[in-house]
């Protein structure tokens, strides 16, 4: 999960350091940059979902499933904020 988070930080850093005025309607780069950023986010979301699915698949009791749920609560809240 740390790798996914590091990749997110890198993608976010690149997107937030654009050197043109994103509010200028004459600038055509923004749409392409936004599309690429969203593509990266979708890929990271899928990778994280696969990790979580594997974690739940490895659970053999309610206790272990509860631990996984508690440990992923932050991710679930993050997803809720970015729908």
Secondary structure, DSSP 8 states (H G I E B T S, - for coil): -HHHHHHHHHHHHHHHT--S-TT-TT--HHHHHHHHHHHHHHHHHHHHHHHHHHHHHT--SHHHHHHHHHHTHHHHHHHHHT-
